[in-house]
Amino acid sequence: MKGVVLAGGLGSRLYPLTKITNKHLLPVFDKPMIYYPIQCLVNAGITDILIVTGGNSAGDFLQLLRNGSDFGLARLSYAYQDGEGGIADALKLAEAFAEGEPICVVLGDNIIEGNIKKAVDDFKAQGDGAKILLKEVHDPERFGVAKVEDGNVREIVEKPENPETNLAVIGIYLYDAAVFEICKTLKPSHRGELEITDVNNEYVRRGNLTCEVLDGWWTDAGTFESLYRAASLVREGGANRMDLAPAAGS
């Protein structure tokens, strides 16, 4: 299985911090934000990773991460997304990298306390289709919300005004190779983007989307409030803790 970290976008909700840098290069306590999704994948045994980014700061990822050896990666690749086409649009750039293998996709601003190894192993045993990770939240209207019956996802509603559940779809997804075919069939939403919720609902329609509720805390870091919360949670309890050697001369 290969890993994909989606780290593009304008980060407009964190302006003016993102006026001069990519959101995913901002600090979360003592590490750059991008370190956490990479470590999330490494902790699950995934060491062949693609970073999809964009904007004027794309080159800074190469300077920071280099070849990924600090994380013990077998390979670290990069892809550039032009414009703002949405998560599913960015995901299309991973098709050649995936080479027909299943992929684990992590949004670059997602930070978790534990790890996803069980979900990854369960998906490998599943064989095909997709798996999403869910978490109960107090503000489900900010996210895609899953309707689950008898352990099966019946529908995902994007940012509902009146959520029927508080089970948010967090930014960690497991897909088989069919995901790229699905992405190519999508139509832009009212936001002008290709939505990952539409990808997941297509798997629901096909009857091969499974789900698991994540253990431990989870947060995104895409707003000032959630960025502060992420830093506080990491400081208090750790998150995918990593002990990277200092750079030479530091």
N, C-alpha and C positions, 0 to 999 in steps of 0.2 A: 504494500500500500504506500502511496505517495501523499505528501502533505502540500497544501496550498494555503498561504496566508494572503488575505486580501487587504492591502494597505494603501489604497488610493483615496480618491475623494478630496474635496476642498477643506473639510473640517470647519465649515462655516459657523457651526455652533460654538466653536472655541476661538473665534476671532476676538481680539487681534493676535492671540498667541500663534495662530496658524498663518499670519500674514507673511512670515518669513521662513516657515518650515512646515513640513508635513506633520499632521496630527500624531502619527504613529512614532515620531521621533521625540515627542515630548516626554519628560520624565514622569514615571509613576513611582513615587518614593525614591528608591536608589538605583533604578534601572530605566533605560528607555522603554517606552510602551511596547515596541515591536519585539522586545526580548521575551515577553510573557507568552504570546501565542506560539512562538518558535519552541519555547521550552515545553509548552503544553503538548506539542506534537512529539518532541523528543521523549518525554515521559511516557508516551504511549508506544514507543518503539519505532517511531517514524523518523528516518534520518535523511530522506531524499525530499527536499522541500523547494517549492517555488514561491518567491515573493512577487506579487503583482502590485505595482505602485504606479504613480503618475505625477504630473505637476512638475514644478521647477526644482523640487528638492529630491528628485528620484536618485540622482547620483550620490546623495548623502547616505543612502542605504548601503551602497557598495563600500563606501569608506568606513562605515560603522561595522558592518557585518562581515565584510570581505568574503572569504570562501566558506564561512560557517564553522571553521575548525574549533572556535571557542566553545561551540555547542556540541562538538563531536559529530557533526554532520558528515555523511558520506558525500553529499553534493548539495550545493545551494545555487539555485538558478534564479534569474530575474526576468520579469516581463513588464512592459510599459503599456499602460492604458491611456489612450487619448480621450480627453473629454470626460464627461460625467454620464455614463450610460447605465449606471446601477450595478448591483452586486452580480446579477446573472450575466451582464455584459462583460464584466471583469473576468468572471469564471470561464468564459469562452476562450480566453487567452491561454488557459491551462491545457487545452486539448492535446497539443503536440507533446507537451511535457508528460502528461499522464500515460501516453503510449498504451492505452487500452486497459490500464490497471485501475482498480478502485482508488478513490481519493478521499482524504479527510480535509475539509475546508474549514478554516478558522478565520473569523473576522479579526482584523488587526487590533481592534480596541476592546476585545473580550479578554477578561482576566478571571481565572477560577482559582479556588482554594486547593482542590484536589487534583485528580487526573482523570483522563478519559480512556484509560487502557481497557477497562471492562467493555465500554461501548464499542471500541475498535475491535476487540476480540469477538464480541457478539455479532458485529456486522460482518466480519470475515466468515463466521459460521453461517450467517444468513445467506450469503452467496450472491445475491443480486438485490436490485432495488436501492432503497435509501434508508437512512436512519437519521432522526433529528434528536437533539437533546432539549429537554424542557426544564423550566425552573419556575416555581411559584414566586410571584412578585406582587408588590403592593400597588404598582402602577401599570397594569397590563395594557392600558390604552396606548402606551408608547411603543408596543412591540407587535409582532405577529402573535396571535393567540390561538392555541390549539384546542379544538373540541375533541375530547377523548372519550370513547365508550368501550367498556370491556377491554381496556388496554390498547385499543386501536384508534388511530387518528382518523376522524371522520372529515375534518375540514380545518383549514387554517385561515383565519381572518386577519388581514393586515390592519393594525392600528384601529380597532373598532371603538366607536364612541361609547358603546355600552357592552363591554366584554361579558361573555357568558361564563368564562372561567378566568382564573388568574394564572394559567399555565402559559408562560411566555416561551416562544421559540428562541432560544439563545443562538448566538452566532457560531455554532459548531455543527457541521453537517457532514454526513458520510454518504457518498454516492458511488454507484457503479458507472461504467463508461457511457451508459445511455443518457447521462446528464447533459452531455454536449449536444446530442441530437435534440433534446428537449429545449435547451437554451436557444437553439437556432429557430425554433418554431414560435417563440414568444413575441408578443406585441407589446410596445411600450405602454406603461400605465399612464394615468392622468398626470403623473409627475414627469413623464417623458423618459422613464427608466425601465429597464428589464428587471422585474422583481423576482427575488429568490422565493418569495411566497408562492408565485405562480409555478415555479419549478417544483416545489414541494407538493403543491396541490395536484400536479400532474402525476406524481408518484402515488398520491392518495387515490386518484382515479384508476390507476393501473393496479392498485391493490397490493403494492409492495413497499409501502412506507411504514417503518416501525419507529418506536420512540422509547426513550428512557429519561427518567427524571434524574438530573445531576445531583450528586451528593456534594455537600459543602456549599460555601457561598459562591456567588457569581456576580459580576457586574460588568457593564460596558464602561468605557471611559470617554464617551463622546460629547459630554456636556461638562460645564464647570462643576456642577454638583456631583456627577458620577466620577469625574476625574479626581476630585477631592476624596470621594468615598473610596475609590480604588486605592489611592495612596494610603489612606488610613487603614484599610483592611490588610494591605500588604505589610504595613508597618506592625500592625497588631498581631497578625497571625500567619504571615507568610503566604505566598502563592507561587506554586511551581518554583520553589526556591532554587536559585542557581548560584554556584560559587565559581565565577569566572576569574581566571588569572588576570592580574593587572597588566596593562600594556607595557611594553619595554620602555623604561625611562620614566614611568609614572611614580 
